[in-house]
């Protein structure tokens, strides 16, 4: 064992750092997905397209800012503003024009409708941005690298991926938890989540709660995409791969479990990253092996609660 660590310690360190960075991005999408499901009881397949649109918008904004001669630090607020813009525009449009019409419909119909929306948005991306890869790595170059000690080795790692991505993910987790539990609006959302009919009976406007929730969830998906744009090229199909990973996280954690999504994202992010370095042929299947292993033991997910079914 000591010999193995001596030979592979550097690779293991890189795998762990990459896994944390990857987990942060997956969590950003998964937490929006699980929030929307927890409140609205709709599993939104189109959530992955919002991630992709956020990535494309942030990359475009960064390139535009550079063309204007703005300083490099302007790329950081451009990322946040891009995500906010995507959430503010797409969230209300999708919720008002589409989802509001299928809230009380069969879950299979809801799934088919959101899948159709996903396919439409995939083509819209190609119409707007084309099919060529797009990237703006100004933010990663701006923050540079830092040396991370790992045993006897020192690993130079990108500061954007090591500090900013996990920092934003942790801020979202803590902020969202505090918002839902400590604010009046958050308690209203929880009330609608627990019992929509009772909440409506005491005067809570569930329609407005749904609109707010979906818009916020869309913004979180777009933020995940915007944060990923400086680290990798944005290409057609990135939304599909992301939503599949997010489904794995949500299923592993338990539908509607925000804190659980963070732990499940870390498990899947680390598992996938370790596979990349030590068993590349299993990279694609590792997240789903983790998901299946958990669901075989706990069908409701790690943090889900078994619900009594009425017959």
MARKENU-950293 format. One record per residue (C-alpha): chain; residue in one letter; residue number from 1; x, y, z. Coordinates in nm, 3 decimals, m for minus. Layout:
REM MARKENU-950293
> cadena:residuo:num:px:py:pz
> A:A:NUM:X:Y:Z
...
//
This chain:
REM MARKENU-950293
> cadena:residuo:num:px:py:pz
> A:X:1:0.000:0.000:0.000
> A:X:2:0.280:0.241:0.086
> A:X:3:0.444:0.166:m0.247
> A:X:4:0.116:0.233:m0.429
> A:X:5:0.081:0.575:m0.266
> A:X:6:0.443:0.652:m0.344
> A:X:7:0.385:0.576:m0.711
> A:X:8:0.035:0.720:m0.749
> A:X:9:0.011:0.987:m0.481
> A:X:10:0.035:1.275:m0.727
> A:X:11:m0.237:1.130:m0.950
> A:X:12:m0.460:1.070:m0.647
> A:X:13:m0.415:1.431:m0.537
> A:X:14:m0.505:1.558:m0.883
> A:X:15:m0.808:1.328:m0.891
> A:X:16:m0.932:1.460:m0.556
> A:X:17:m0.888:1.825:m0.658
> A:X:18:m1.058:1.769:m0.995
> A:X:19:m1.336:1.577:m0.819
> A:X:20:m1.410:1.864:m0.581
> A:X:21:m1.421:2.111:m0.870
> A:X:22:m1.646:1.883:m1.074
> A:X:23:m1.875:1.820:m0.776
> A:X:24:m1.925:2.193:m0.728
> A:X:25:m2.052:2.237:m1.084
> A:X:26:m2.274:1.928:m1.069
> A:X:27:m2.421:2.047:m0.740
> A:X:28:m2.515:2.386:m0.885
> A:X:29:m2.736:2.215:m1.143
> A:X:30:m2.864:1.936:m0.919
> A:X:31:m2.969:2.171:m0.638
> A:X:32:m3.183:2.374:m0.878
> A:X:33:m3.336:2.055:m1.014
> A:X:34:m3.415:1.916:m0.671
> A:X:35:m3.553:2.252:m0.553
> A:X:36:m3.794:2.268:m0.845
> A:X:37:m3.905:1.910:m0.789
> A:X:38:m3.937:1.954:m0.414
> A:X:39:m4.171:2.250:m0.452
> A:X:40:m4.346:2.193:m0.785
> A:X:41:m4.330:1.811:m0.814
> A:X:42:m4.209:1.840:m1.174
> A:X:43:m3.894:1.665:m1.291
> A:X:44:m3.766:1.921:m1.540
> A:X:45:m3.559:1.753:m1.813
> A:X:46:m3.502:2.094:m1.976
> A:X:47:m3.294:2.196:m1.673
> A:X:48:m2.982:2.081:m1.859
> A:X:49:m3.056:2.319:m2.146
> A:X:50:m3.063:2.611:m1.902
> A:X:51:m2.714:2.504:m1.790
> A:X:52:m2.595:2.510:m2.151
> A:X:53:m2.758:2.845:m2.224
> A:X:54:m2.592:2.991:m1.914
> A:X:55:m2.255:2.861:m2.034
> A:X:56:m2.298:3.002:m2.385
> A:X:57:m2.423:3.337:m2.253
> A:X:58:m2.132:3.373:m2.009
> A:X:59:m1.875:3.282:m2.276
> A:X:60:m2.033:3.532:m2.517
> A:X:61:m2.040:3.802:m2.250
> A:X:62:m1.674:3.743:m2.166
> A:X:63:m1.570:3.761:m2.532
> A:X:64:m1.777:4.077:m2.579
> A:X:65:m1.623:4.238:m2.269
> A:X:66:m1.275:4.158:m2.399
> A:X:67:m1.359:4.310:m2.738
> A:X:68:m1.452:4.634:m2.560
> A:X:69:m1.113:4.642:m2.393
> A:X:70:m1.254:4.596:m2.042
> A:X:71:m1.013:4.473:m1.772
> A:X:72:m0.983:4.099:m1.712
> A:X:73:m1.159:4.117:m1.373
> A:X:74:m1.479:4.221:m1.555
> A:X:75:m1.517:3.857:m1.664
> A:X:76:m1.611:3.756:m1.308
> A:X:77:m1.920:3.981:m1.269
> A:X:78:m2.007:3.895:m1.630
> A:X:79:m2.044:3.531:m1.524
> A:X:80:m2.290:3.615:m1.245
> A:X:81:m2.483:3.866:m1.455
> A:X:82:m2.514:3.615:m1.740
> A:X:83:m2.665:3.355:m1.507
> A:X:84:m2.905:3.610:m1.357
> A:X:85:m3.012:3.722:m1.704
> A:X:86:m3.079:3.367:m1.824
> A:X:87:m3.276:3.286:m1.509
> A:X:88:m3.478:3.609:m1.522
> A:X:89:m3.571:3.562:m1.888
> A:X:90:m3.617:3.188:m1.933
> A:X:91:m3.759:3.107:m1.588
> A:X:92:m4.079:3.316:m1.605
> A:X:93:m4.131:3.235:m1.975
> A:X:94:m4.112:2.859:m1.928
> A:X:95:m4.313:2.854:m1.606
> A:X:96:m4.587:3.087:m1.730
> A:X:97:m4.630:2.966:m2.085
> A:X:98:m4.570:2.594:m2.038
> A:X:99:m4.536:2.443:m1.691
> A:X:100:m4.833:2.625:m1.543
> A:X:101:m5.056:2.431:m1.781
> A:X:102:m4.938:2.086:m1.670
> A:X:103:m4.904:2.113:m1.290
> A:X:104:m5.196:1.882:m1.223
> A:X:105:m5.141:1.654:m1.519
> A:X:106:m5.003:1.302:m1.527
> A:X:107:m4.630:1.287:m1.430
> A:X:108:m4.552:1.102:m1.755
> A:X:109:m4.702:1.390:m1.954
> A:X:110:m4.497:1.639:m1.751
> A:X:111:m4.182:1.443:m1.827
> A:X:112:m4.262:1.428:m2.199
> A:X:113:m4.338:1.800:m2.215
> A:X:114:m4.014:1.902:m2.045
> A:X:115:m3.822:1.658:m2.266
> A:X:116:m3.977:1.820:m2.574
> A:X:117:m3.875:2.159:m2.438
> A:X:118:m3.522:2.026:m2.387
> A:X:119:m3.503:1.919:m2.753
> A:X:120:m3.633:2.257:m2.869
> A:X:121:m3.383:2.449:m2.657
> A:X:122:m3.099:2.230:m2.785
> A:X:123:m3.181:2.343:m3.140
> A:X:124:m3.223:2.704:m3.030
> A:X:125:m2.867:2.695:m2.895
> A:X:126:m2.736:2.578:m3.232
> A:X:127:m2.932:2.847:m3.415
> A:X:128:m2.790:3.123:m3.192
> A:X:129:m2.434:3.007:m3.125
> A:X:130:m2.370:2.754:m3.401
> A:X:131:m2.197:2.422:m3.354
> A:X:132:m1.838:2.535:m3.308
> A:X:133:m1.683:2.512:m2.958
> A:X:134:m1.681:2.836:m2.761
> A:X:135:m1.467:2.926:m2.460
> A:X:136:m1.350:3.230:m2.273
> A:X:137:m1.085:3.138:m2.015
> A:X:138:m1.013:3.494:m1.895
> A:X:139:m1.133:3.416:m1.541
> A:X:140:m0.909:3.111:m1.502
> A:X:141:m0.604:3.296:m1.633
> A:X:142:m0.683:3.592:m1.408
> A:X:143:m0.678:3.389:m1.086
> A:X:144:m0.376:3.180:m1.190
> A:X:145:m0.262:2.871:m1.000
> A:X:146:m0.183:2.789:m0.639
> A:X:147:0.042:2.520:m0.495
> A:X:148:m0.146:2.256:m0.298
> A:X:149:0.069:2.039:m0.068
> A:X:150:m0.025:1.671:m0.087
> A:X:151:0.199:1.440:0.113
> A:X:152:0.552:1.480:m0.014
> A:X:153:0.432:1.644:m0.336
> A:X:154:0.316:1.991:m0.425
> A:X:155:0.039:2.011:m0.685
> A:X:156:m0.004:2.333:m0.886
> A:X:157:m0.378:2.367:m0.944
> A:X:158:m0.602:2.628:m1.101
> A:X:159:m0.725:2.867:m0.832
> A:X:160:m1.055:2.927:m1.015
> A:X:161:m1.144:2.558:m0.997
> A:X:162:m1.007:2.498:m0.649
> A:X:163:m1.132:2.806:m0.465
> A:X:164:m1.399:2.990:m0.662
> A:X:165:m1.614:2.697:m0.778
> A:X:166:m1.637:2.518:m0.439
> A:X:167:m1.673:2.856:m0.268
> A:X:168:m1.972:2.952:m0.479
> A:X:169:m2.128:2.607:m0.435
> A:X:170:m2.087:2.625:m0.057
> A:X:171:m2.231:2.977:m0.053
> A:X:172:m2.534:2.860:m0.252
> A:X:173:m2.586:2.562:m0.018
> A:X:174:m2.565:2.768:0.301
> A:X:175:m2.757:3.063:0.158
> A:X:176:m3.039:2.849:0.020
> A:X:177:m3.070:2.653:0.344
> A:X:178:m3.085:2.969:0.553
> A:X:179:m3.326:3.132:0.309
> A:X:180:m3.572:2.843:0.326
> A:X:181:m3.554:2.804:0.704
> A:X:182:m3.504:3.158:0.835
> A:X:183:m3.698:3.390:0.604
> A:X:184:m4.072:3.442:0.562
> A:X:185:m4.057:3.378:0.188
> A:X:186:m3.864:3.057:0.249
> A:X:187:m4.120:2.937:0.501
> A:X:188:m4.396:3.013:0.254
> A:X:189:m4.217:2.799:m0.006
> A:X:190:m4.183:2.516:0.246
> A:X:191:m4.553:2.547:0.333
> A:X:192:m4.649:2.507:m0.033
> A:X:193:m4.409:2.215:m0.061
> A:X:194:m4.561:2.034:0.236
> A:X:195:m4.928:2.089:0.151
> A:X:196:m5.026:2.305:m0.145
> A:X:197:m5.399:2.292:m0.076
> A:X:198:m5.364:2.390:0.289
> A:X:199:m5.123:2.671:0.200
> A:X:200:m5.367:2.803:m0.059
> A:X:201:m5.651:2.783:0.194
> A:X:202:m5.471:3.019:0.433
> A:X:203:m5.410:3.276:0.159
> A:X:204:m5.072:3.181:0.013
> A:X:205:m5.049:3.240:m0.361
> A:X:206:m4.902:2.909:m0.476
> A:X:207:m4.883:3.031:m0.836
> A:X:208:m4.645:3.307:m0.735
> A:X:209:m4.442:3.065:m0.524
> A:X:210:m4.406:2.831:m0.822
> A:X:211:m4.296:3.118:m1.045
> A:X:212:m4.035:3.233:m0.793
> A:X:213:m3.909:2.880:m0.734
> A:X:214:m3.872:2.791:m1.100
> A:X:215:m3.701:3.120:m1.181
> A:X:216:m3.453:3.066:m0.900
> A:X:217:m3.395:2.707:m1.009
> A:X:218:m3.334:2.823:m1.366
> A:X:219:m3.085:3.082:m1.242
> A:X:220:m2.897:2.814:m1.045
> A:X:221:m2.871:2.593:m1.354
> A:X:222:m2.752:2.888:m1.560
> A:X:223:m2.501:2.980:m1.288
> A:X:224:m2.356:2.630:m1.302
> A:X:225:m2.316:2.662:m1.678
> A:X:226:m2.173:3.013:m1.655
> A:X:227:m1.917:2.902:m1.397
> A:X:228:m1.813:2.609:m1.616
> A:X:229:m1.754:2.821:m1.927
> A:X:230:m1.400:2.937:m1.835
> A:X:231:m1.288:2.581:m1.755
> A:X:232:m1.394:2.394:m2.070
> A:X:233:m1.520:2.458:m2.421
> A:X:234:m1.895:2.494:m2.454
> A:X:235:m2.018:2.256:m2.722
> A:X:236:m2.358:2.128:m2.839
> A:X:237:m2.477:1.847:m2.616
> A:X:238:m2.320:1.975:m2.295
> A:X:239:m2.666:2.022:m2.147
> A:X:240:m2.761:1.658:m2.210
> A:X:241:m2.456:1.515:m2.032
> A:X:242:m2.505:1.755:m1.742
> A:X:243:m2.872:1.678:m1.684
> A:X:244:m2.802:1.304:m1.681
> A:X:245:m2.535:1.352:m1.413
> A:X:246:m2.771:1.580:m1.221
> A:X:247:m3.043:1.314:m1.227
> A:X:248:m2.790:1.069:m1.083
> A:X:249:m2.711:1.314:m0.801
> A:X:250:m3.077:1.386:m0.725
> A:X:251:m3.171:1.017:m0.728
> A:X:252:m2.876:0.927:m0.505
> A:X:253:m2.956:1.201:m0.254
> A:X:254:m3.333:1.164:m0.263
> A:X:255:m3.572:1.385:m0.454
> A:X:256:m3.616:1.727:m0.296
> A:X:257:m3.318:1.695:m0.056
> A:X:258:m3.099:2.004:m0.089
> A:X:259:m2.828:1.919:0.165
> A:X:260:m2.823:1.562:0.041
> A:X:261:m2.760:1.685:m0.312
> A:X:262:m2.432:1.839:m0.196
> A:X:263:m2.307:1.511:m0.047
> A:X:264:m2.426:1.307:m0.346
> A:X:265:m2.258:1.552:m0.587
> A:X:266:m1.933:1.517:m0.393
> A:X:267:m1.958:1.137:m0.403
> A:X:268:m2.025:1.130:m0.776
> A:X:269:m1.775:1.403:m0.860
> A:X:270:m1.494:1.230:m0.671
> A:X:271:m1.589:0.885:m0.802
> A:X:272:m1.593:1.004:m1.161
> A:X:273:m1.265:1.194:m1.126
> A:X:274:m1.084:0.899:m0.966
> A:X:275:m1.208:0.680:m1.251
> A:X:276:m1.068:0.928:m1.507
> A:X:277:m0.719:0.898:m1.358
> A:X:278:m0.709:0.529:m1.264
> A:X:279:m0.971:0.350:m1.476
> A:X:280:m1.073:0.573:m1.771
> A:X:281:m1.286:0.301:m1.926
> A:X:282:m1.525:0.330:m1.629
> A:X:283:m1.551:0.710:m1.627
> A:X:284:m1.897:0.717:m1.784
> A:X:285:m2.053:0.444:m1.570
> A:X:286:m1.909:0.522:m1.225
> A:X:287:m2.177:0.786:m1.135
> A:X:288:m2.452:0.539:m1.223
> A:X:289:m2.284:0.254:m1.040
> A:X:290:m2.289:0.475:m0.730
> A:X:291:m2.653:0.566:m0.791
> A:X:292:m2.764:0.205:m0.843
> A:X:293:m2.569:0.085:m0.538
> A:X:294:m2.743:0.345:m0.321
> A:X:295:m3.091:0.282:m0.464
> A:X:296:m3.060:m0.093:m0.415
> A:X:297:m3.010:m0.031:m0.043
> A:X:298:m3.229:0.279:m0.005
> A:X:299:m3.481:0.314:m0.291
> A:X:300:m3.577:0.660:m0.167
> A:X:301:m3.215:0.782:m0.180
> A:X:302:m2.960:0.845:0.093
> A:X:303:m3.157:1.126:0.254
> A:X:304:m3.505:1.059:0.116
> A:X:305:m3.796:0.965:0.335
> A:X:306:m4.013:0.666:0.248
> A:X:307:m4.366:0.781:0.174
> A:X:308:m4.668:0.572:0.261
> A:X:309:m4.868:0.502:m0.052
> A:X:310:m5.245:0.512:m0.040
> A:X:311:m5.421:0.221:m0.206
//
